[in-house]
Amino acid sequence: MYPVEAAIITACHSGLGGTGDVAILSSSNRMGLMPFAQISTRIGGAGMVVFATLMMKWFG
């Protein structure tokens, strides 16, 4: 994967879910990267749930 495409997928990680993925990929004319963006979004969401659970355990 080219560095620019990797950066776009990384931006999808912090977007607004599926809607953010579509907005980011359509504005950059890279709709072919949608499967990678969805995986990035789901992994990022799962990571945030784990992180928030650990923080609640430490500070709660």
Secondary structure, 3 states (H helix, E strand, C coil): CCHHHHHHHHHHHCCCCHHHHHHHHHHCCCHHHHHHHHHHHHHHHHHHHHHHHHHHHHHC
